């Protein structure tokens, strides 16, 4: 079983992954990319590493029973994909509270409102493998339980249940 836990930065992926009760190996992909040098350098505009997804795929190719957590996880092979969602206004606040720039917080909030990661996940894996979980105003443990339900097969796939387009309205 290979599970991708993905979503816009700030939606709660790392927190949910750390709270999971699962037998799957949990891989925090951003840490792996940084520690193993699986990148092509730094994006100077964003101040972040540019992942070498081919190198990441190769590194993870022989791992079974794994949950990969990252805003990039949906770009990897997976049996199930969980996309964490959060209202863009809350997401923007969370990102600013953790020290992200106003520009980065706004960019990520707009990306969330436009369903960017959800759309990519559906395009790469199909609707039948993608699960959407809204973390807005939810306890992290509750979100982790929703992820666990997906992992064990107790949750039906579902996309299009979350709509944040109101954030884009003037």
Residue pairs with C-beta under 8 A, 6 or more apart in sequence:
1 24
1 64
1 65
1 66
1 79
1 80
1 151
2 63
2 64
2 65
2 66
2 67
2 68
2 76
2 77
2 78
2 79
2 80
3 24
3 66
3 67
3 68
3 78
3 79
3 80
3 81
3 82
3 150
3 151
4 67
4 68
4 73
4 74
4 76
4 78
4 80
4 81
4 82
4 121
4 125
5 13
5 16
5 17
5 67
5 68
5 69
5 70
5 73
5 82
5 84
5 147
6 13
6 69
6 70
6 71
6 72
6 73
6 74
6 81
6 82
6 83
6 84
6 117
6 121
7 13
7 71
7 83
7 84
7 85
7 86
7 117
8 71
8 85
8 86
8 91
8 108
8 111
8 112
8 116
8 117
9 71
9 95
9 100
9 108
10 86
10 91
10 94
10 95
10 98
10 100
10 105
10 108
11 84
11 85
11 86
11 91
11 112
11 135
12 84
12 86
12 135
12 140
12 143
13 69
13 70
13 71
13 84
14 28
14 69
15 140
15 143
15 144
16 69
16 84
16 135
16 140
16 143
16 144
16 147
17 26
17 28
17 67
17 69
17 144
17 147
18 26
19 140
19 141
19 144
20 26
20 67
20 144
20 147
20 148
20 151
21 144
21 148
22 67
22 148
22 151
23 65
24 65
24 66
24 67
24 151
25 63
25 65
25 66
25 67
26 66
26 67
26 69
27 60
27 63
27 66
27 67
27 68
27 69
28 69
28 70
29 51
29 56
29 68
29 69
29 70
29 72
29 73
30 70
30 71
30 72
32 38
32 56
32 59
33 39
33 49
33 51
33 52
33 56
34 49
36 59
38 51
38 52
38 55
38 56
38 59
39 49
39 50
39 51
39 52
40 50
40 51
40 52
41 49
41 50
42 48
42 49
42 50
43 49
43 50
46 104
51 72
53 72
53 75
53 76
56 72
56 76
57 76
57 77
60 66
60 68
60 76
67 151
68 76
68 78
71 117
73 81
74 81
74 83
74 117
74 120
74 121
74 124
74 125
75 120
75 124
78 125
78 129
79 129
80 129
80 131
80 150
80 151
80 157
81 121
81 125
81 129
81 130
81 131
82 131
82 133
82 146
82 147
82 150
83 117
83 118
83 121
83 130
83 131
83 132
83 133
83 159
84 133
84 135
84 143
84 147
85 112
85 118
85 132
85 133
85 134
85 135
85 136
85 162
85 164
86 94
86 112
86 134
86 135
86 136
87 112
87 136
87 164
87 167
88 109
88 110
88 112
88 113
88 164
88 167
89 109
89 167
90 136
90 137
91 105
91 108
91 109
91 112
92 105
92 106
92 108
92 109
95 104
95 105
95 108
95 109
96 102
96 105
100 108
109 167
110 167
110 168
111 117
112 164
112 167
113 164
113 165
113 167
113 168
114 168
115 164
118 130
118 132
118 159
118 162
121 130
122 130
122 159
127 157
127 159
128 157
129 157
130 157
130 158
130 159
131 150
131 155
131 157
131 158
131 159
132 158
132 159
132 160
132 161
132 162
133 143
133 146
133 147
133 150
134 161
134 162
135 143
146 155
149 155
